[in-house]
Each structure stands twice: as structure tokens, then as C-alpha cells.
Amino acid sequence: MTDTRRRVKVYTLNEDRQWDDRGTGHVSSGYVERLKGMSLLVRAESDGSLLLESKINPNTAYQKQQDTLIVWSEAENYDLALSFQEKAGCDEIWEKICQVQGKDPSVDITQDLVDESEEERFDDMSSPGLELPSCELSRLEEIAELVASSLPSPLRREKLALALENEGYIKKLLELFHVCEDLENIEGLHHLYEIIKGIFLLNRTALFEVMFSEECIMDVIGCLEYDPALSQPRKHREFLTKTAKFKEVIPISDPELKQKIHQTYRVQYIQDMVLPTPSVFEENMLSTLHSFIFFNKVEIVGMLQEDEKFLTDLFAQLTDEATDEEKRQELVNFLKEFCAFSQTLQPQNRDAFFKTLSNMGILPALEVILGMDDTQVRSAATDIFSYLVEYNPSMVREFVMQEAQQNDDDILLINLIIEHMICDTDPELGGAVQLMGLLRTLVDPENMLATANKTEKTEFLGFFYKHCMHVLTAPLLANTTEEKPSKDDFQTAQLLALVLELLTFCVEHHTYHIKNYIINKDILRRVLVLMASKHAFLALCALRFKRKIIGLKDEFYNRYIMKSFLFEPVVKAFLNNGSRYNLMNSAIIEMFEFIRVEDIKSLTAHVIENYWKALEDVDYVQTFKGLKLRFEQQRERQDNPKLDSMRSILRNHRYRRDARTLEDEEEMWFNTDEDDIEDGEAVVSPSDKAKNDDDIMDPISKFMERKKLKESEEKEVLLKTNLSGRQSPSFKLSLSSGTKTNLTSQSSATNLPGSPGSPGSPGSPGSPGSVPKSTSQTAAITTKGGLVGLVDYQEDTLPLSKKAKFES
């Protein structure tokens, strides 16, 4: 498998008519039992996996192009290509294909006969070849009709192509073109347009090589200027010769390379501007033209990359202070075009390309260019920078961290990028949006590498927050010194929205770095000043930033929000919005609903204690009343820790861990039999002190399951309306000490048994082991027969075993 003759690249043509690289491997041919025939097999050189297994169908049209390419269609709209490293390998496989199809290996194409009727096939096979009319002015119409009639039939197309090749017919047609132009024979020029367009649709590489040669290509373009559908001819030749100028910014010594660049530009122009937009039926007929351009570009990049003197001169002039601005602009534009061409390379070749540029010093060169005043040069440099970031963000990060050890923060490459984003003069901020995307890629931990010795994430984020974050937040801090934004024009609002978008991304993907920065620099308070902006999109960006912070449910953030009273700008914006049903209204309500549903206790208490009076009249949603209910439930738990402990025992020790509602809990409670227990009998049976919490809770669970009440109709139940409007049963507890205080408990969708926010979880005030000794009032159930003591003991009468259990 080390034979380089058989080394190939596998390509497929995608929906955009671009070639996608499927991998590199070695090709062979052999009989495949599953496919019942001779097949082409390509195995990857990396792991030996099968990249391609294609049966050589006797009726499939294979094309050999440029000595090292074999192209064919597996099915409709699915084209494949093998690009060989060496011509000898291509010839060997081509001979195998021709052998299977019974063709002479000297041909460059084999044709599919499936689409033709038997009559057509017989007629075509009976004639040895296609005879073309003599190339004369009077017979142009006849030639045009012959070309048009041959296109629907694959075999006729093949015979027409061979006839055009063998007789040098294209050059004769182009001579007639000059005669027609001299005579101003418009009818003849229209016929020539149809003939040349038809020759393009023959999809034949050998014909393209003649048409795109230096001596013929401009005449071919001339023929295509005379479209019969247009009242006046186009002026493509005038554009190519007078307007479009080839600028040789660095002298190219290789004449073959120079000719290839000229040819590729002109063929690309023909494809994009000269030829009419192909119909659905014609698209596949131009696949060879796409391939011709694609492989030309690959060849150009390869030739330039191998020319070390050329690249050395290029970067030397780019960074030379003596280079004038016009020359530098040409150099940058060339480098941009060079990088754009590299996108056609296969991955491993593209890797080598960017490594070459990196070794030549492309990043320091970009740093110099981005520091210039010329907007066009900076724009081109930004495009080059985007190619580098998309290719290998780690390479860029490594460079900026290394230069930080030698340069001041102001001239760091990444800070130059941020400054250009902030200072973008485009009213639509097109450049700023592009740069923000690049910064986002650079600070994204998902594409950062981790090795045994170091973690790129830790190192780079530490560097970024120390050297660059203050540059990014500068416009935000400068604009939020008062209660309202100091500048609130549209362009400033757009810029601040971009900054907030990047900061929101950091909150989501960075951990302590962004947290420390926000809290130490009081960033959230400054961001919420933008809630007062007249631009709704900016106010929503500020709200989204806070919502992302709250969504983390981080108590460090929560304490910072409460200490600085950072709900005030949000509540103000909500009240100022009034009764308008818009995105601002919905977004603010959703934030408070999140706090309620997730039962964020500290924020719930803070909102109710400080803003309840402003929000209590909002009744078109139940969010704020639900928050108040949450707050009251928290206070009840704090006031009655033993009650909280009992609930915890009941919830945490069910065998079913699903989200059962309060109805299930009540049924278990009220179905216990009061006759099964005598007054004064302890719920928890005496046992040794050393038993763990499970030992305490297990007898209680068993007791609660067997205890039933006889007269359930006399239960005192207090029904409350939950947030959704449904009736949810709740039960009334009285205190055995005779106090008149009643506690109500209501089920909540988010306060599930065993959840972090449920009462009685480990470490909460109501859990076993944390019941205060001084608590002398415990809950009892009110029934018809009076108080039934479940845990109705005063501290001085509590049985010793029970006392020991709760005090241990």
C-alpha cells in the first residue's frame, strides 16, 4: 500500500456543484462478490477503512481528465472523481475500466447507452462516425442545428466531440467568428453563440483545453457575447482586457504558473458571468467545467506554496515599513485571494499550506497591517485573519499569548481586533459582526486543547481576562456611568448589543473567570443601565445577560444581585412597559417564573421583601402571586422546623421517587387507622442510639402506612388555588400547645420530595439531627375525637428513648 502510483484522493460533487474531499487512500481493482462484478476499491491510508467501493458498470460513462483524473456519475446528481498522485497510476486504472467496458484505453471518455432507444442505437452503431458540415459561413445554421440535435443523446454527444477534436473544428469556427464580426453578420454571430454554448454542454475536457488555450479563449468569450435573446451584445472582452488588470505584486518567474492564473480567472469569469444560468437539465452537463476550475486552483496554490522565494519576498514586503500604502494594499489583496484559493485544497494539503504561512510569519504581518489607517487594507487583513481562526484557533491563541510577554496590551493582535470591532464606521456594523464571531471562536472552550502538561483553556482565559477583557468592556463602562445610557444612538446601541452578546456567551461557557470579573467590576449593574435604552433590542440584550446569570443558580451571583439591589432596573422597566403585551413583558415575566419554578429561595425572598408592593397588583399572570406563596412557604418552614422534619421524612423515604402530588401525600396521611395506636404511644419505637437515620425513619414509614382514620369526612382541609387555576388540597395543622396559629401546606410542582429545595433535605433546619431542643410545640392532626398525639410530647414528658433519638 506504499505504492505512490495508486495513491488517490476521492472527491464527490455536492449540491452546490463543488467538489468535497472524502479522503486519501490507495486504489485497486478486483472482483467483488457482493456487487457481482469488477469494482474500484479505495482504502484509506490512515486506517485502512474503505473509502470507496464502486462497481465498474459496463454502461457508466467514465471520463479521463488532465492525465491524473477519472470522473464518473454513480447515479443521477452523484458525481465521483479520483485524483491520482501520478499519471502512471491513473493510466493503469483507466486501462482496467476500459477493459471491463470493452473500450480502447486511448479514448478519454466512455458513454452510457442506457437512455437511447434501440432504433437510435442501431442507427448510430451502423455509422462509423459523425460527419460535420464544412466550416463555411453559409452552413453555420446547419452546424448549429446539428449540435443542438446531438445534445440529448449521449452517444451522439460522444461522436460530435470526437469529430470536433479530430478535425480541429473549433479553431475553424473561431476564424469564422472574426469574419462575421468584420462583416457585422449578426445572424451568423447568433448561430456561433448557439454552437459554442452547445460545445460547452458536451462536457468534454479535451475540447475545454482547446477552447481555454491562450490563443482561443478570448474568441470563445467573444462568441458568447452575441446572445440572440439580447438586443445588444455584451462587452465581456472589453472588461477582461481593459478593466480587469492582472497585478503581479511579486514577480512570478514561472511562465506556466502565470499562464495558469490567467486561464483560471478567465474560465471562472466565463462560468460566472458569460454562460447563461444553466437549466436543471444542463447543470450536470457543466460538471467538467466546474472540475476544470477546481483542479486549476489546486494546482496554482501548490505551485505558489512550493516557490519559497516568492513567499519570502511577499512577507518581507508586507512587513517592511518602506513599502508604500498602494503596494501594501496590493500585497494584502493577493494574500487574501491566495487564502481563498486554499479552501479548495484537501485537508492535509490545507494543513501544510497554513503551516507554511505560519512559519513565514503571517500573524505578525497581520498585526502590522491591522495597525494601519487604511480601511480597505484592514478589511482584507480581517478576511485573512478569519481564514486563520477558522482553520486553527489554537495557533492564533498560542501566538497572542507569546506576544503578550514582549508587547504592551495596546498593540496585542487580539486587542487590535477588539478595537476594530468597537471602531467600525459601517452604520450596519458588518465588519464588527464578523470580528465578534472571530472573538467568540477564540474564547470558546469547546475548541481548546488539553494536554498532559497544560490546559489551553486555563492559560488562554487567564490571559484574556487579564489583558483583553478591559478593552472589550470599555464602551459598555463608558456609556453606563449614569442612570441612563450617555449615548443612545442606533450605531452605539448595535455595538453594545454585540459586546453584550459576547459577554453572555462568556457567562455561559466560562466559569470563575467571568464570575470574578462581573462581581469585581460591578458589570451587571452597568449592563442593567441599558434597560433604560430607547432601543428595545438593547434593553432585551441586557435582560438576556441577567437571565443567563440567574439561570446558573449560583449563590455567589445571587448574593451579588441582592446586595446591589439589581432587580430594581428590571422592575422599573417592567412597570414602565405597562400593560403592553410585547417581548419585554414576556421576557421579564419568564425570568421571575424561572425563579419561582426553580425555587431559588434567596432571590424569591429578596424580590418579595423589596418589590412585592410594586408587583402585587399584576394579576394577568400568576407568577408574582406564586412567588409570594413560595416566600410564605419558606417562612413557615423556618418557623416550624419539626413540621419540616416530618415532611422530609415522609417525602424522602418513599420507595417511589416520582413527582407525586399533595393528594397522594394526604391520602397516605388520612388513611392511617387511629385505633392502631394508643394515646401517648411514641411514633418511633425505642432502639439503640447508634442507629442511623434510616433506622429512625423506617418505623415511622411503617407506622404511617398502617395508621388509618375512620371518619375521613370530618377531616379539616383547607383548599388553596394553585398558579394554574386548579384546586389543590392542602391540610390544616394546629399546634398542640394551644396556640391559634394555623399552618397551611401546598404542593408545588418544583418542590418535589428529595429535591435540593425540599424541606428536610440534609443540612436544612428541619432535618433529623438538627431539630432544636427548645422546640416544644409539635404538630397534631385535628379530628372529630380531639387531638391525636402523633409526636405530641412536651419536652419534660418525652419518653427517654424518643428523646435520645432526636437529640443524638
N, C-alpha and C positions, 0 to 999 in steps of 0.2 A: 504493500500500500504506500510505499515511499516513492513510487514512480511518478515524477512530476508531469510526465506526458498525459497522464489520466487525471490530473488534478483539475477540478472544475468548481465553478460557482453555480448554484441553482437559483434561477430567478422565476418569479411569477408576475404576471401583469395584473395590477389591481384595478378597481373600478374607476379610478381617476386616470387610467391609462399610463400609470407609472410603474416601473419595474421595482419589485420588492425582493430583497436578497433573502433567500431561505437557508443559506449556509454554504460551507465549503466542504468538499469531500473528494472522493475518488470514484470515477465512473467505470462500470464494467457492463458487459452484455452477456446474457445467458438465458437458458430456458427456465421459466418459472411455471411450476406445475399448477399453482393456483390460478394463474392467468392464462394457462394453456397456450403459451407461445413465447417466442424470444422477447426479452424485455431489457430495458435500460435500468440499471441499478446504480444509485449513488449512495455511498455510505460516508457519514460524517468523519472527518479526520480527527475530531476531538474525542469522540467516544464510540465511534463505530456504528452509531444508530443509523437507521435507514432514512435518508432524506428524500429519496425518490425511487419509486418503483413504477415504471411505465411500460406497458406492453407496446411493442413496435407493430402498430396496426398497418396492414398492407394498404389501407385506403387513406391513411392520415398524411397530410401534406407537411413534410419536413423541409425547412429552409436552412441552407448553409450561408452564413454572412461573415464578411470581413475575415475569413480564414480561420477564426477561432470561436465562432458562434454557431450553435444549432438551435433553431427556433421552431416550435410547432404548437398546435392547439390540441389539448386533450379533449375538450368539449366546447360547446358554444360559450364564448366570453371567458375562456380559461386558457390563457397562453402561457407556455413554459419556454425557458431558454437555458441552455448550458453554455457557460463561458469558460473556455479551456485556457489553461496557462500556456500551453504550447500548441502550435499548429499541427504537429505530428499526431498528438492525441486526438485532435478534432478530426483529422483525416481518417484515423483508424475507426472511430465510432461511426463516422459518416459512411464508410465502406460497409460496416455491419448493417446499418439501416437500409442502404441501397440493396444489399444482398437479400435481405428479407423481402423487400418490396420489388425485387427484380429490376432494379434501375441501374443505369450506368453511373458509377461514382463521379464521373466528370460533371454531371449536372449539379446545379445549385439548389434545385427545388424538386420535390415530388408532389404530385397533385392528387387531391381527393376526387374520386369519380362518383361518389355516392349520390350527389344532388342531380346528376344528369339522367335523363330518360334513356332507355335502351336505344331508341332511334338516334338520338343525338350522339350517343357513344359510338354507335356503329358508323354514323356519318363521319365523325371526327377521326375514328381509327382508320377508316378507309383512305383518308387523305394523309400523306406523309407530313405535311406542314401547312402553315398558313401563308398564303402569298399576298404580300402587301401591294397596293396600287403604287405606281411610280410616283415619286415625290415631286409633284408638279402643282403649280398654283391652281390650275383648273380642276384638280382632283381632291382638293382639301375637304370638300363636303363629303366625298365618298370615304376618305380616310377617317373623318370624324364619325360617320355612321358605323364603320367597321369597328372602331374602338368601342363605341357605345354598345354595340351588339355583342361584343366579346366579353364584357364585364360580368354578366350573370352566370356564365359557365366557367368553372374552374379550369377545365381542360383548354377551352378557347383562350382564357387569360394566359395560360402557360405557353400556348403556341404563339400568341401575339407577342409576348415578352421575348421569346426566343428569336422571333423574326426581327423585332426591333433591335435586339443585341447584335445579331449576326450581320445585319446589313448596314450598321452604323446609321440607322434611320433617324435617330434623334438629332444628330448634327445637321442632317439634310433638312429636317423640319425647321431648325433654328435659322438656317440660311434663308428659307422661305419667309420666316418672320421678318428678317431685315428687308426683303423685297416688298412685303406687304406694307411695312411701315413707310418705306420710301415712296410707295405709290399711294399711301393713305387708303389702302384697301380694307375698309372696316369689316366687311363681310368675311374676308379671308382671315383677319385677326380674330374675329369671333370663333371661327372654326378652329383656329390654332389653340385658343383658350380651352375649348372642349377637348381637343386631342391631348394637350399637356395635362389637364386635370385627370383625364382618363388614364394616362400613363402613371400618374401618382397612385391611382387606385389599383393598379396592377400589383402594388406592394412588393416590388422586386428590388433587392439590394443592388444587383448588377446595374440596373437602369439608374438607380439613385446615384451610383458612383459616377456615371457618365453625366447626369444632369447637374450634379453638385460640384463638378470639376471647375477649376478656376476659369477655364475658357467658356463654359456653358452656363454657369449658374445665373449670371445677370440677364442673359437672354431668356432663360426659363422664367425668371421673375417678370420680364417684360411681357411674355406671352400671357401671364396671369393677370396683367393689368387690364386686359380687354374683356371684361366680363359682359356678356350680352345683356345681362339684367340691369346694367348701369348705363345711364345716359352719357356719362363722361368716363374716360379711362382713369384709373388710379395713377399715382405718381410714385410708385414704390422705388424705382431705380433712382429717381432724383433724391429721395430721402436717404437711401443707402450710400450714395456717392457724395452727396453734398452736406447733408445734415448730420448723419451718423459718421463720426470720425473715430478712427482707431488710434488710441493714445498709447504709445509704447512708453510707459512711465519708467520702466527699467528696460534697457535694450535686450531684446531676445535674439540670441545668436543662432538658435536652431531654426532654419527655414521651414522645416517640416512642422514644428510646433506653431510657428506663426501662421502658416497656411491652414492648419487645423483649427486655430482660433477664429480666423476669418470665416472659414467654411461653417463652423458650428453656429456662429452668430447669424449668418445669412439663412441657414436652414431653419433655425429657431424662428427667425422672422417670417419665413415662408409658412411655417406651421401656425404661428400665432396670428399673423396679420394678412397674409396673401391668400392662402387657401380659404375657401368658404367653409363655414362651420359644417362638419360632416353630419349627414343624417345618421339615424340609428343603424341603417344597413351599411353605411360607408365607414363607420368607426373602425371596425376590425380590419378594413382594407388599408388603413393607415398605420397599423401596428409596427410595420417595418420602419416607417419614418420616425416614430417615437423611439424605437430601438437605436436607430442611427444616431440620433441626437444624444441619447443617454450614454451610449458607449463612447461617443466622441468626447463628452465631458469627462468621463472616467479617464480617458487617455490623456487629456490635457492636464488634469490635476496630477496624474502620475509623472508626466514629463517635467512639469514645473517643480514638483517635490524633489525630483532627482537632481535638479540643477542647483547645487549648493551655492554657487557663485551668485545666481540670480536672487535667492532668498537672503543671502548675506548682504548684498547691496540694498535690497528692499528695506530691511530693518535698520541698516546703518543710516540711510537717508531719512527714514521716518523719525528717528530719534536725534538727528543732527539739528542743532539749533540754527545752523546756517541755511537750512532748507527753507525756501520761501513758501508762503502760505498756499499759493496756487499749486505748486508742485506737491506739497504735502497732502492737499486735498485729493489730487490725482492718485497718489500712493495709497491713501486710505480707501478710496473708492475701489481701487484694484484689489486690495486685500479683502474688502467686503465681498466682491464678486468671486474671488478665489475661495473664500469660506463657503459661499453659497453653492459653488460647484461641488465642493467636498461632500455636500449632502447626498450626492448621487453615489458616493463610494460605499462599498460594502463595509460592515462594522469593523473588521480587523484593519482594513486599509484606512478607514477614517481615524481609528486609534493612532495609527502610525503618522497620519497627517497632522493631527493636533499635537502629538508629542514633538514632531519636528518644529511646529510653530512655537511651542512652549520653550523648547531648547534654544530657539532663535531669539527669545525674549519678547514674545508678543504682549505679555501682560505689562511689563514696564513701558513698552511702547504705547500701549493704550492709556496708561497713566499720564504720559506726557501729552498725548493728543486730547484727552478729556480736560486737561487743564488749560486748553486754548480757548480763545474767544469766538472762533468761527463756529457758527451754529451747524452748518452743513457737515463740517468735519466731525463735530461731536456726535451728530446724529448717526453718521456712518460708523464711528467708533462704538457707539452704543449697540448697533446691529452686530458688529463683530463680537463684542462682549457677550451678547445674548447667545451667539453660537457656542462660545466657550463655556458659559454657565450651563447651558442645556446639555452639552457634551460631557463635562466633568466638573460639577460644582466643587468637589473636594480639591481639585487642582487650584481653583481660584481661592478657596478658603486658606489653603496652605500658603499661597503667595502673600495674601494680605496679612496673615499673622506674622510671617517672616519680616515683611517690610515695616511692621509696627515697632520692631526692635531698633530700627535705624531712623525712621522719619517721625515727624510730628503728626498729631491726629489730623490736622487740617489738610494734609496732602496725601492721606491714605487713599488708595484706589476706591475702597468701598464708601468712604466719606464723600469722595468726588461724585460717585453715583448718586448718593442721597441728596447732595447739593443740587445736582442737575434735575433731580426729580422735584425738589422744592422750588427751583427757579425756572421751571418750564414756562415759557412765554406763550405757548399754544393755548388759546381760550378753551379748547376741549381737553387739554392736558393729555394728548395722545402719547407723547414721549414719557410723561410721568407715570402713566398707567403701565407702560412697558417696563420701565425701571422698577416700579413697585413689584411687578411679577418676578423680576430677576432677584430682587432682595428677598422676596418670600422664598424663592428656591434656595437661596444661600443660607437662610436661617431655619430651614425646615429640617428637623431632626431625623425625618424619615429617610433622607438620603445621606446621612452622615455615617461614617465608618467607625467601627470599634475594633481595635487590635488588642493584642495581649499586653502591650506596654502602655498604650494611651487610648483615650477615648476622644474622638474628634468633637463630639457634642460638647463635652465639658470644656475642652480647651477653646473651641471657637466661640461658644456662647459667653464664656468668661471674657474673652477678648471683645466681643461685640458690645456687651453691656458696659464695658469699661471705656472703650474708645469711640464707639459709634452711636450708641442709643441717644446720647445727648444731642447729637446732630439731627437725628430723626424727629425728636420731640420738640426741637427748638421752635418751629412755627406754632405748634399747639400751645406751648407755655407762653409765647409772646402774645398770643391772641386771647388769652383767658385770664388776664390779670384782674379784671373787674367782674361784676355780676353778669354782664352780657359780653358777647364777643366784641372785641375792639374793632375788628374788620369783619364785615358780614356780606361782602360781595360774592357773586357766584363762583368766580375762579378760586378765591380763598376757601370757600366752603367745599369746593371739589377737592382741593388739595388736602384739607384737614380730614375729609372723608377717607381719602387714600391712606393717610397716616393712621387713622383710627382702624381701618381695615387691617393694616399690618400689625398694629398693637393687639387687636382682638385675636389675630392668628397666634401671636406670641403668648397671650394668656392661655389659649387652648393647648399649645404644644410645648411651651417651656414651663419649668416648674418654679424653683425658688429664685431663679434669676429675675424673672419678670415680677414676681411677687415682692421681692425686696425693692425693686426699682419703683413699683407703683406706690408702695407704702412709704418708703423713704422720701420720695419726691412728691408725694400727695397728688399723684397723677389723676386718680379717679375724680377728685373734687374739681380739678381743672377741666377734665373731659366733660363733666356734667354742666359746666357753664354753657357748653354748646347746646344744651337742651333749650336754651332761650333763643337760639338762632331762628331767623325768619325762614330759613330753608329747611323744610320738613325732612329731607333726606339726611341732612347733617345731624339734626336732633335725633333721628332714628339710629344713626351710626353710634352716637353717644350712648343711647339707651341700650343698644345691642352690646356695646362694650361692657356696661354694667351687668347686663343679663348673663353674659358669658362668665363674669366673675362670680356672680351668685350661683350659677349652675355648678360651680366646682364644689360648693358646700364646704368651703374651707373656713374654719373658725378664725384663722388669722385675718383673712379678708373681712369676715363678718364683724369682728371687733373693730377693725379699722373703719368700716362703714358706719357702725353705731357711734363710735367715738366722735366722728366728724359730722354726724347727722346728715349722711349723704343720700337719704331718701327725700330730703326736703326739695331739691330741684325736680325730682321726678313727680312728687305730689303736686308741686306748683304747676308743672307742665300739664298734668292730668286735669287739674281744676281749670286752668286756662283754656284747655281744649273744649271744656264744657260738655254739652250733650252730643257733640258731633261724633258720628259713628265712622271712624276712619282708622288708618293703620296705627297712628299714635295711640289712640284709645285702646285698641285691641292689644298692642304690644305691652302697654303698661299693665293692663289687667292680667295678661298672661304671666308677667313677671311675679305679681302678687299671688296669682293662682299657683305658680310653681312653689313659692314659699309655703303656701298652705298645704298643698298636696304632699310635698316632701317633708313637711313638719319640721322646718328649720326653726327650732324653738327660740333661739336668741333673736333672730330677725322678726319673728312673729311678735314677741314681747315688745321689741323696740318700736315696731310700726304701730301697734295698738296703743302703747303708752304715750307716744308722741304725736300720732297723726289720726287717731280714731275720730276726734271731733270733726276733722275735715272730711272724713270718708264715710261717716256713719249714715249719711243720707243717700248714698249710692245704693239703690235697690234694684236697678235693672239687671244686675248680676248678683249672685250670692257670695262672690269672692270675699268681700270685706267682712260680711257678717260671719262667714266661715272662719276667717282669721280671728275674729273676736271670740268665736266659740272655741277655737284651738287655745287661745290665750287663757280663757276661763278654765278649760280642762287642765292646763298646766298648773294654774294656781291651786286647783282642787287637789291635784296630786301632791303638790308641795305642802299643803295644809294637812293632808291625811296620808302620811307615809305608810301606815299599816294597811289601810284600804288599798293603796297602790301595791303593797306587797302581796295581798291576797289575789288581786287581779293578775299580778305577774305569775303567781303560782298556777292559777287556772289556765293562763294563756300559754305559758312556756312548756307545760308538761302534758299537752295533748299529744296523742300519738299521730294524729293527722296534722300536717303542717300547712294546710291550705288556708286561704283567706276567708275564714268563716265569719259571718256577721254576728252582731249582738244577739239576734234572735236565737242562734244556736247556743250562745252562752247562757241566755236567760232560761232556755228550756232545760239545760243541764242543771241550772241553779234551782229552778222552781219545781222540778220533778223529783227532788230528793224527799224522802219519807221522814217526817218529823218524829214518827213513832220509833224509828230505828235508833234514836239517841235520847238519852235522858238529860234533864236539865243539869247543867254543871259538868257534864262529861267533856273532857278535852277532845278537841278535834285530832290532835296529834298524839298518838299513843306513846307512852314513855319508852325511851330507849337510851342507849349509851351516848354520852356526849361526843364521842369520837366519830359518830356517823356524819356523813357528808350531807350536802343539801338535797341530794336525790332521796336519801333516806327520810328526810323530813317531809318532802313533798309527796312521796308515793302513798303513804297512808291517807293524806288529805285527799288526793285524787280518788282513791278507792272509796273513801267515805262520801265524797260529794256525788259519786256515781250511784251509791245505793240509797242515799237520802232522798225521799220524795215527800212532797206536800200533798195533803188530801184535798184541800179545797182551793183549787187554783183560781176560781172565780173571784175570790176575795183578796187576791194579791193587789198591792198598791203599785200601779205602773204609771209612770209619767212619760207621755209621748211627746217627742220633740220633732220638729220638721227639719230634715237634713237639707243640704245645699241643693240637691237635685229636685226638691219638692216632694219627695216620697216620705211617708210616715215611718219613722224608725223607732222601735220600742226602746225605752230606757227605764231603769228601775230606780226607786227612791229608797235611800238608806237613811235611817235615823241613828242617832248616837245613844248608846246605852246609858250614858251618864245623865240623860235627861235634857241635854241641850236641844234647842229647837232647830238647829241648823240642819238643812237637808242638802245632800249632795246628789247631783244628777250625773249620770254617765251616759255618754252617747257613743255609738260605734262610729268608726271613721274608716274610710277606705284605705287610708295610708297608715293608720296606727294599728298595724297587724300584730298578732301575737308573735313575740320573738323578734320583732323588728328593732333596729337600733333606737328608735324613738319611743318604743312602748314602755309603759311603766313597769318597773320591776326588773329591768334588764340589769346585768351585773354592774354594780357601782352606782346605780340610781338610788335616790333616797328611800324608795320603798322596797328594796330587795331584802331577802332574809340575810341577816347578819349585819344589817345597817339600821334596824329599827331602833329608834331612841328608847332608852329605858324609861324616860319620863312620860312616854305616851301612855295615857291611862284610859283613853276612850277608844273603843273599837266598835266596828260596825255590827249591827244586828238586823235581822230581817223582821219587818213588821207584818204580822199575820193576825188572823181573827182571834187567836187564842192568846195574844200578847207577844212579848219578846221571847224569841227562842234564842238562847245564847249559843252562837257558834264559837266565838272566841271572846265571850262576854265575861271577862275576868278583870277585876280591879287588881292593881299591882300587888296589893297586900294579900289577896286571896288566891293568886295564881298558883296552881299545883307546881311543886318543885321541879318535876320532870319537864313540864311545859316551859317553866321559867328558864330552866337550864338550856333548853333547846334554842330559845330565841335570843338568849344572852351569850351563847357560845360563839 
